[in-house]
């Protein structure tokens, strides 16, 4: 399964919001430095979709706020 994700780093609280078009907006506490925000994103999505962190990959947008995420076994 692939999901479009919009990331908002440096937020006060962690939150995942599903938009009307099926994409996700994810608020992260981590700053976008040294991949910390991407790590937090993968951890949050793994918890939401009940999969392991290794089953989630960032297909595109590694250094962008707009990302395409691939999730196995959903």
SEFIZA-3560 file (N, C-alpha, C; in Angstrom, 3 decimals):
REM SEFIZA-3560
<numar><xx>0.841</xx><yy>-1.178</yy><zz>0.000</zz><atom>N</atom></numar>
<numar><xx>0.000</xx><yy>0.000</yy><zz>0.000</zz><atom>CA</atom></numar>
<numar><xx>0.886</xx><yy>1.240</yy><zz>0.000</zz><atom>C</atom></numar>
<numar><xx>0.506</xx><yy>2.239</yy><zz>-0.773</zz><atom>N</atom></numar>
<numar><xx>1.249</xx><yy>3.487</yy><zz>-0.796</zz><atom>CA</atom></numar>
<numar><xx>0.365</xx><yy>4.609</yy><zz>-0.270</zz><atom>C</atom></numar>
<numar><xx>0.978</xx><yy>5.506</yy><zz>0.481</zz><atom>N</atom></numar>
<numar><xx>0.263</xx><yy>6.650</yy><zz>1.047</zz><atom>CA</atom></numar>
<numar><xx>1.053</xx><yy>7.911</yy><zz>0.771</zz><atom>C</atom></numar>
<numar><xx>0.337</xx><yy>8.983</yy><zz>0.443</zz><atom>N</atom></numar>
<numar><xx>0.968</xx><yy>10.301</yy><zz>0.371</zz><atom>CA</atom></numar>
<numar><xx>0.933</xx><yy>10.881</yy><zz>1.773</zz><atom>C</atom></numar>
<numar><xx>2.067</xx><yy>11.429</yy><zz>2.201</zz><atom>N</atom></numar>
<numar><xx>2.178</xx><yy>11.950</yy><zz>3.555</zz><atom>CA</atom></numar>
<numar><xx>2.757</xx><yy>13.356</yy><zz>3.507</zz><atom>C</atom></numar>
<numar><xx>2.115</xx><yy>14.268</yy><zz>4.233</zz><atom>N</atom></numar>
<numar><xx>2.648</xx><yy>15.618</yy><zz>4.405</zz><atom>CA</atom></numar>
<numar><xx>3.164</xx><yy>15.695</yy><zz>5.835</zz><atom>C</atom></numar>
<numar><xx>4.427</xx><yy>16.039</yy><zz>5.988</zz><atom>N</atom></numar>
<numar><xx>5.070</xx><yy>16.045</yy><zz>7.302</zz><atom>CA</atom></numar>
<numar><xx>5.207</xx><yy>17.471</yy><zz>7.811</zz><atom>C</atom></numar>
<numar><xx>4.887</xx><yy>17.663</yy><zz>9.080</zz><atom>N</atom></numar>
<numar><xx>5.071</xx><yy>18.965</yy><zz>9.726</zz><atom>CA</atom></numar>
<numar><xx>5.985</xx><yy>18.766</yy><zz>10.937</zz><atom>C</atom></numar>
<numar><xx>7.291</xx><yy>18.959</yy><zz>10.764</zz><atom>N</atom></numar>
<numar><xx>8.233</xx><yy>18.785</yy><zz>11.877</zz><atom>CA</atom></numar>
<numar><xx>8.145</xx><yy>19.929</yy><zz>12.877</zz><atom>C</atom></numar>
<numar><xx>8.781</xx><yy>19.740</yy><zz>14.021</zz><atom>N</atom></numar>
<numar><xx>8.843</xx><yy>20.738</yy><zz>15.102</zz><atom>CA</atom></numar>
<numar><xx>7.474</xx><yy>21.113</yy><zz>15.658</zz><atom>C</atom></numar>
<numar><xx>6.518</xx><yy>20.191</yy><zz>15.632</zz><atom>N</atom></numar>
<numar><xx>5.199</xx><yy>20.462</yy><zz>16.204</zz><atom>CA</atom></numar>
<numar><xx>5.236</xx><yy>20.249</yy><zz>17.709</zz><atom>C</atom></numar>
<numar><xx>4.263</xx><yy>20.816</yy><zz>18.401</zz><atom>N</atom></numar>
<numar><xx>4.216</xx><yy>20.665</yy><zz>19.854</zz><atom>CA</atom></numar>
<numar><xx>3.809</xx><yy>19.249</yy><zz>20.264</zz><atom>C</atom></numar>
<numar><xx>2.974</xx><yy>18.602</yy><zz>19.441</zz><atom>N</atom></numar>
<numar><xx>2.544</xx><yy>17.244</yy><zz>19.779</zz><atom>CA</atom></numar>
<numar><xx>2.518</xx><yy>16.369</yy><zz>18.533</zz><atom>C</atom></numar>
<numar><xx>2.643</xx><yy>15.058</yy><zz>18.754</zz><atom>N</atom></numar>
<numar><xx>2.560</xx><yy>14.107</yy><zz>17.652</zz><atom>CA</atom></numar>
<numar><xx>1.098</xx><yy>13.870</yy><zz>17.317</zz><atom>C</atom></numar>
<numar><xx>0.799</xx><yy>13.877</yy><zz>16.009</zz><atom>N</atom></numar>
<numar><xx>-0.583</xx><yy>13.681</yy><zz>15.599</zz><atom>CA</atom></numar>
<numar><xx>-0.608</xx><yy>13.222</yy><zz>14.153</zz><atom>C</atom></numar>
<numar><xx>-1.510</xx><yy>12.285</yy><zz>13.839</zz><atom>N</atom></numar>
<numar><xx>-1.711</xx><yy>11.849</yy><zz>12.465</zz><atom>CA</atom></numar>
<numar><xx>-3.151</xx><yy>12.171</yy><zz>12.088</zz><atom>C</atom></numar>
<numar><xx>-3.326</xx><yy>12.928</yy><zz>11.006</zz><atom>N</atom></numar>
<numar><xx>-4.651</xx><yy>13.303</yy><zz>10.538</zz><atom>CA</atom></numar>
<numar><xx>-4.846</xx><yy>12.744</yy><zz>9.137</zz><atom>C</atom></numar>
<numar><xx>-5.980</xx><yy>12.068</yy><zz>8.919</zz><atom>N</atom></numar>
<numar><xx>-6.277</xx><yy>11.565</yy><zz>7.580</zz><atom>CA</atom></numar>
<numar><xx>-7.101</xx><yy>12.613</yy><zz>6.837</zz><atom>C</atom></numar>
<numar><xx>-6.625</xx><yy>12.996</yy><zz>5.647</zz><atom>N</atom></numar>
<numar><xx>-7.300</xx><yy>14.008</yy><zz>4.853</zz><atom>CA</atom></numar>
<numar><xx>-8.404</xx><yy>13.365</yy><zz>4.008</zz><atom>C</atom></numar>
<numar><xx>-9.248</xx><yy>14.195</yy><zz>3.407</zz><atom>N</atom></numar>
<numar><xx>-10.366</xx><yy>13.705</yy><zz>2.594</zz><atom>CA</atom></numar>
<numar><xx>-9.907</xx><yy>12.903</yy><zz>1.383</zz><atom>C</atom></numar>
<numar><xx>-8.742</xx><yy>13.256</yy><zz>0.824</zz><atom>N</atom></numar>
<numar><xx>-8.248</xx><yy>12.550</yy><zz>-0.361</zz><atom>CA</atom></numar>
<numar><xx>-7.510</xx><yy>11.258</yy><zz>-0.018</zz><atom>C</atom></numar>
<numar><xx>-7.473</xx><yy>10.886</yy><zz>1.263</zz><atom>N</atom></numar>
<numar><xx>-6.821</xx><yy>9.648</yy><zz>1.680</zz><atom>CA</atom></numar>
<numar><xx>-5.374</xx><yy>9.825</yy><zz>2.095</zz><atom>C</atom></numar>
<numar><xx>-4.821</xx><yy>11.011</yy><zz>1.870</zz><atom>N</atom></numar>
<numar><xx>-3.440</xx><yy>11.255</yy><zz>2.289</zz><atom>CA</atom></numar>
<numar><xx>-3.402</xx><yy>11.514</yy><zz>3.798</zz><atom>C</atom></numar>
<numar><xx>-2.202</xx><yy>11.510</yy><zz>4.351</zz><atom>N</atom></numar>
<numar><xx>-2.030</xx><yy>11.729</yy><zz>5.782</zz><atom>CA</atom></numar>
<numar><xx>-1.250</xx><yy>13.013</yy><zz>6.019</zz><atom>C</atom></numar>
<numar><xx>-1.611</xx><yy>13.735</yy><zz>7.066</zz><atom>N</atom></numar>
<numar><xx>-0.797</xx><yy>14.842</yy><zz>7.554</zz><atom>CA</atom></numar>
<numar><xx>-0.273</xx><yy>14.405</yy><zz>8.914</zz><atom>C</atom></numar>
<numar><xx>1.047</xx><yy>14.409</yy><zz>9.055</zz><atom>N</atom></numar>
<numar><xx>1.668</xx><yy>13.908</yy><zz>10.280</zz><atom>CA</atom></numar>
<numar><xx>2.437</xx><yy>15.037</yy><zz>10.947</zz><atom>C</atom></numar>
<numar><xx>2.081</xx><yy>15.333</yy><zz>12.188</zz><atom>N</atom></numar>
<numar><xx>2.781</xx><yy>16.337</yy><zz>12.984</zz><atom>CA</atom></numar>
<numar><xx>3.827</xx><yy>15.616</yy><zz>13.832</zz><atom>C</atom></numar>
<numar><xx>5.085</xx><yy>16.035</yy><zz>13.706</zz><atom>N</atom></numar>
<numar><xx>6.190</xx><yy>15.392</yy><zz>14.406</zz><atom>CA</atom></numar>
<numar><xx>6.853</xx><yy>16.368</yy><zz>15.365</zz><atom>C</atom></numar>
<numar><xx>7.314</xx><yy>15.858</yy><zz>16.489</zz><atom>N</atom></numar>
<numar><xx>8.041</xx><yy>16.697</yy><zz>17.446</zz><atom>CA</atom></numar>
<numar><xx>9.480</xx><yy>16.931</yy><zz>17.001</zz><atom>C</atom></numar>
<numar><xx>10.049</xx><yy>15.976</yy><zz>16.277</zz><atom>N</atom></numar>
<numar><xx>11.460</xx><yy>16.037</yy><zz>15.899</zz><atom>CA</atom></numar>
<numar><xx>11.730</xx><yy>17.126</yy><zz>14.870</zz><atom>C</atom></numar>
<numar><xx>12.932</xx><yy>17.700</yy><zz>14.931</zz><atom>N</atom></numar>
<numar><xx>13.333</xx><yy>18.656</yy><zz>13.894</zz><atom>CA</atom></numar>
<numar><xx>13.779</xx><yy>17.888</yy><zz>12.649</zz><atom>C</atom></numar>
<numar><xx>13.720</xx><yy>18.522</yy><zz>11.474</zz><atom>N</atom></numar>
<numar><xx>14.153</xx><yy>17.841</yy><zz>10.247</zz><atom>CA</atom></numar>
<numar><xx>15.677</xx><yy>17.859</yy><zz>10.096</zz><atom>C</atom></numar>
<numar><xx>16.380</xx><yy>17.283</yy><zz>11.080</zz><atom>N</atom></numar>
<numar><xx>17.840</xx><yy>17.298</yy><zz>11.097</zz><atom>CA</atom></numar>
<numar><xx>18.344</xx><yy>15.865</yy><zz>11.268</zz><atom>C</atom></numar>
<numar><xx>19.330</xx><yy>15.479</yy><zz>10.472</zz><atom>N</atom></numar>
<numar><xx>19.969</xx><yy>14.161</yy><zz>10.563</zz><atom>CA</atom></numar>
<numar><xx>18.975</xx><yy>13.000</yy><zz>10.480</zz><atom>C</atom></numar>
<numar><xx>17.878</xx><yy>13.169</yy><zz>9.766</zz><atom>N</atom></numar>
<numar><xx>16.922</xx><yy>12.085</yy><zz>9.595</zz><atom>CA</atom></numar>
<numar><xx>16.052</xx><yy>11.792</yy><zz>10.803</zz><atom>C</atom></numar>
<numar><xx>16.116</xx><yy>12.643</yy><zz>11.827</zz><atom>N</atom></numar>
<numar><xx>15.335</xx><yy>12.404</yy><zz>13.046</zz><atom>CA</atom></numar>
<numar><xx>13.833</xx><yy>12.425</yy><zz>12.776</zz><atom>C</atom></numar>
<numar><xx>13.368</xx><yy>13.357</yy><zz>11.955</zz><atom>N</atom></numar>
<numar><xx>11.938</xx><yy>13.444</yy><zz>11.648</zz><atom>CA</atom></numar>
<numar><xx>11.489</xx><yy>12.204</yy><zz>10.869</zz><atom>C</atom></numar>
<numar><xx>12.312</xx><yy>11.720</yy><zz>9.947</zz><atom>N</atom></numar>
<numar><xx>11.960</xx><yy>10.521</yy><zz>9.182</zz><atom>CA</atom></numar>
<numar><xx>11.862</xx><yy>9.303</yy><zz>10.094</zz><atom>C</atom></numar>
<numar><xx>12.787</xx><yy>9.180</yy><zz>11.054</zz><atom>N</atom></numar>
<numar><xx>12.736</xx><yy>8.072</yy><zz>12.018</zz><atom>CA</atom></numar>
<numar><xx>11.450</xx><yy>8.119</yy><zz>12.827</zz><atom>C</atom></numar>
<numar><xx>11.102</xx><yy>9.307</yy><zz>13.313</zz><atom>N</atom></numar>
<numar><xx>9.879</xx><yy>9.459</yy><zz>14.105</zz><atom>CA</atom></numar>
<numar><xx>8.651</xx><yy>9.148</yy><zz>13.246</zz><atom>C</atom></numar>
<numar><xx>8.676</xx><yy>9.583</yy><zz>11.993</zz><atom>N</atom></numar>
<numar><xx>7.566</xx><yy>9.321</yy><zz>11.072</zz><atom>CA</atom></numar>
<numar><xx>7.354</xx><yy>7.815</yy><zz>10.896</zz><atom>C</atom></numar>
<numar><xx>8.423</xx><yy>7.082</yy><zz>10.658</zz><atom>N</atom></numar>
<numar><xx>8.321</xx><yy>5.634</yy><zz>10.461</zz><atom>CA</atom></numar>
<numar><xx>7.811</xx><yy>4.954</yy><zz>11.725</zz><atom>C</atom></numar>
<numar><xx>8.290</xx><yy>5.399</yy><zz>12.878</zz><atom>N</atom></numar>
<numar><xx>7.841</xx><yy>4.823</yy><zz>14.146</zz><atom>CA</atom></numar>
<numar><xx>6.343</xx><yy>5.055</yy><zz>14.369</zz><atom>C</atom></numar>
<numar><xx>5.885</xx><yy>6.276</yy><zz>14.105</zz><atom>N</atom></numar>
<numar><xx>4.457</xx><yy>6.602</yy><zz>14.272</zz><atom>CA</atom></numar>
<numar><xx>3.574</xx><yy>5.816</yy><zz>13.305</zz><atom>C</atom></numar>
<numar><xx>3.987</xx><yy>5.746</yy><zz>12.047</zz><atom>N</atom></numar>
<numar><xx>3.188</xx><yy>5.023</yy><zz>11.055</zz><atom>CA</atom></numar>
<numar><xx>3.151</xx><yy>3.528</yy><zz>11.353</zz><atom>C</atom></numar>
<numar><xx>4.246</xx><yy>2.986</yy><zz>11.855</zz><atom>N</atom></numar>
<numar><xx>4.278</xx><yy>1.561</yy><zz>12.218</zz><atom>CA</atom></numar>
<numar><xx>3.260</xx><yy>1.284</yy><zz>13.317</zz><atom>C</atom></numar>
<numar><xx>3.181</xx><yy>2.190</yy><zz>14.284</zz><atom>N</atom></numar>
<numar><xx>2.216</xx><yy>2.027</yy><zz>15.378</zz><atom>CA</atom></numar>
<numar><xx>0.785</xx><yy>2.160</yy><zz>14.857</zz><atom>C</atom></numar>
<numar><xx>0.542</xx><yy>3.151</yy><zz>13.989</zz><atom>N</atom></numar>
<numar><xx>-0.816</xx><yy>3.382</yy><zz>13.463</zz><atom>CA</atom></numar>
<numar><xx>-1.324</xx><yy>2.194</yy><zz>12.635</zz><atom>C</atom></numar>
<numar><xx>-0.460</xx><yy>1.660</yy><zz>11.764</zz><atom>N</atom></numar>
<numar><xx>-0.881</xx><yy>0.583</yy><zz>10.871</zz><atom>CA</atom></numar>
<numar><xx>-0.575</xx><yy>-0.806</yy><zz>11.429</zz><atom>C</atom></numar>
<numar><xx>-0.041</xx><yy>-0.860</yy><zz>12.645</zz><atom>N</atom></numar>
<numar><xx>0.230</xx><yy>-2.125</yy><zz>13.336</zz><atom>CA</atom></numar>
<numar><xx>1.166</xx><yy>-3.039</yy><zz>12.528</zz><atom>C</atom></numar>
<numar><xx>2.265</xx><yy>-2.458</yy><zz>12.053</zz><atom>N</atom></numar>
<numar><xx>3.295</xx><yy>-3.212</yy><zz>11.339</zz><atom>CA</atom></numar>
<numar><xx>4.644</xx><yy>-2.889</yy><zz>11.980</zz><atom>C</atom></numar>
<numar><xx>5.674</xx><yy>-3.647</yy><zz>11.600</zz><atom>N</atom></numar>
<numar><xx>7.011</xx><yy>-3.352</yy><zz>12.125</zz><atom>CA</atom></numar>
<numar><xx>7.601</xx><yy>-2.171</yy><zz>11.347</zz><atom>C</atom></numar>
<numar><xx>8.601</xx><yy>-1.533</yy><zz>11.940</zz><atom>N</atom></numar>
<numar><xx>9.225</xx><yy>-0.380</yy><zz>11.288</zz><atom>CA</atom></numar>
<numar><xx>9.885</xx><yy>-0.772</yy><zz>9.971</zz><atom>C</atom></numar>
<numar><xx>10.361</xx><yy>-2.020</yy><zz>9.876</zz><atom>N</atom></numar>
<numar><xx>11.034</xx><yy>-2.461</yy><zz>8.647</zz><atom>CA</atom></numar>
<numar><xx>10.059</xx><yy>-2.646</yy><zz>7.482</zz><atom>C</atom></numar>
<numar><xx>8.763</xx><yy>-2.674</yy><zz>7.762</zz><atom>N</atom></numar>
<numar><xx>7.758</xx><yy>-2.830</yy><zz>6.709</zz><atom>CA</atom></numar>
<numar><xx>7.316</xx><yy>-1.489</yy><zz>6.118</zz><atom>C</atom></numar>
<numar><xx>7.941</xx><yy>-0.399</yy><zz>6.563</zz><atom>N</atom></numar>
<numar><xx>7.605</xx><yy>0.942</yy><zz>6.073</zz><atom>CA</atom></numar>
<numar><xx>8.841</xx><yy>1.548</yy><zz>5.413</zz><atom>C</atom></numar>
<numar><xx>8.644</xx><yy>2.034</yy><zz>4.183</zz><atom>N</atom></numar>
<numar><xx>9.742</xx><yy>2.658</yy><zz>3.449</zz><atom>CA</atom></numar>
<numar><xx>9.297</xx><yy>3.998</yy><zz>2.895</zz><atom>C</atom></numar>
<numar><xx>10.221</xx><yy>4.952</yy><zz>2.895</zz><atom>N</atom></numar>
<numar><xx>9.975</xx><yy>6.240</yy><zz>2.255</zz><atom>CA</atom></numar>
<numar><xx>10.425</xx><yy>6.093</yy><zz>0.808</zz><atom>C</atom></numar>
<numar><xx>9.445</xx><yy>6.038</yy><zz>-0.120</zz><atom>N</atom></numar>
<numar><xx>9.748</xx><yy>5.817</yy><zz>-1.536</zz><atom>CA</atom></numar>
<numar><xx>10.309</xx><yy>7.074</yy><zz>-2.196</zz><atom>C</atom></numar>
<numar><xx>9.742</xx><yy>8.241</yy><zz>-1.851</zz><atom>N</atom></numar>
<numar><xx>10.248</xx><yy>9.486</yy><zz>-2.421</zz><atom>CA</atom></numar>
<numar><xx>10.016</xx><yy>10.609</yy><zz>-1.425</zz><atom>C</atom></numar>
<numar><xx>10.793</xx><yy>11.672</yy><zz>-1.566</zz><atom>N</atom></numar>
<numar><xx>10.647</xx><yy>12.829</yy><zz>-0.691</zz><atom>CA</atom></numar>
<numar><xx>11.413</xx><yy>12.709</yy><zz>0.608</zz><atom>C</atom></numar>
<numar><xx>12.551</xx><yy>12.015</yy><zz>0.583</zz><atom>N</atom></numar>
<numar><xx>13.331</xx><yy>11.786</yy><zz>1.803</zz><atom>CA</atom></numar>
<numar><xx>13.659</xx><yy>13.088</yy><zz>2.529</zz><atom>C</atom></numar>
<numar><xx>13.973</xx><yy>14.147</yy><zz>1.774</zz><atom>N</atom></numar>
<numar><xx>14.311</xx><yy>15.424</yy><zz>2.404</zz><atom>CA</atom></numar>
<numar><xx>13.244</xx><yy>16.483</yy><zz>2.147</zz><atom>C</atom></numar>
<numar><xx>12.031</xx><yy>16.041</yy><zz>1.829</zz><atom>N</atom></numar>
<numar><xx>10.940</xx><yy>16.952</yy><zz>1.523</zz><atom>CA</atom></numar>
<numar><xx>9.826</xx><yy>16.782</yy><zz>2.549</zz><atom>C</atom></numar>
<numar><xx>8.932</xx><yy>17.757</yy><zz>2.631</zz><atom>N</atom></numar>
<numar><xx>7.773</xx><yy>17.624</yy><zz>3.525</zz><atom>CA</atom></numar>
<numar><xx>6.701</xx><yy>16.737</yy><zz>2.907</zz><atom>C</atom></numar>
<numar><xx>6.681</xx><yy>16.659</yy><zz>1.578</zz><atom>N</atom></numar>
<numar><xx>5.744</xx><yy>15.785</yy><zz>0.864</zz><atom>CA</atom></numar>
<numar><xx>6.455</xx><yy>14.459</yy><zz>0.592</zz><atom>C</atom></numar>
<numar><xx>5.931</xx><yy>13.368</yy><zz>1.139</zz><atom>N</atom></numar>
<numar><xx>6.580</xx><yy>12.070</yy><zz>0.999</zz><atom>CA</atom></numar>
<numar><xx>5.603</xx><yy>11.043</yy><zz>0.433</zz><atom>C</atom></numar>
<numar><xx>6.172</xx><yy>10.025</yy><zz>-0.198</zz><atom>N</atom></numar>
<numar><xx>5.390</xx><yy>8.880</yy><zz>-0.634</zz><atom>CA</atom></numar>
<numar><xx>5.894</xx><yy>7.694</yy><zz>0.185</zz><atom>C</atom></numar>
<numar><xx>5.016</xx><yy>7.104</yy><zz>0.961</zz><atom>N</atom></numar>
<numar><xx>5.376</xx><yy>6.023</yy><zz>1.874</zz><atom>CA</atom></numar>
<numar><xx>4.806</xx><yy>4.710</yy><zz>1.343</zz><atom>C</atom></numar>
<numar><xx>5.600</xx><yy>3.656</yy><zz>1.410</zz><atom>N</atom></numar>
<numar><xx>5.123</xx><yy>2.321</yy><zz>1.054</zz><atom>CA</atom></numar>
<numar><xx>5.061</xx><yy>1.469</yy><zz>2.310</zz><atom>C</atom></numar>
<numar><xx>3.915</xx><yy>0.820</yy><zz>2.517</zz><atom>N</atom></numar>
<numar><xx>3.697</xx><yy>0.006</yy><zz>3.708</zz><atom>CA</atom></numar>
<numar><xx>3.396</xx><yy>-1.423</yy><zz>3.261</zz><atom>C</atom></numar>
<numar><xx>4.170</xx><yy>-2.390</yy><zz>3.741</zz><atom>N</atom></numar>
<numar><xx>3.953</xx><yy>-3.800</yy><zz>3.432</zz><atom>CA</atom></numar>
<numar><xx>2.917</xx><yy>-4.386</yy><zz>4.389</zz><atom>C</atom></numar>
<numar><xx>2.267</xx><yy>-5.449</yy><zz>3.956</zz><atom>N</atom></numar>
<numar><xx>1.412</xx><yy>-6.286</yy><zz>4.815</zz><atom>CA</atom></numar>
<numar><xx>0.247</xx><yy>-5.555</yy><zz>5.458</zz><atom>C</atom></numar>
<numar><xx>-0.375</xx><yy>-4.640</yy><zz>4.730</zz><atom>N</atom></numar>
<numar><xx>-1.573</xx><yy>-3.978</yy><zz>5.281</zz><atom>CA</atom></numar>
<numar><xx>-2.769</xx><yy>-4.404</yy><zz>4.449</zz><atom>C</atom></numar>
//
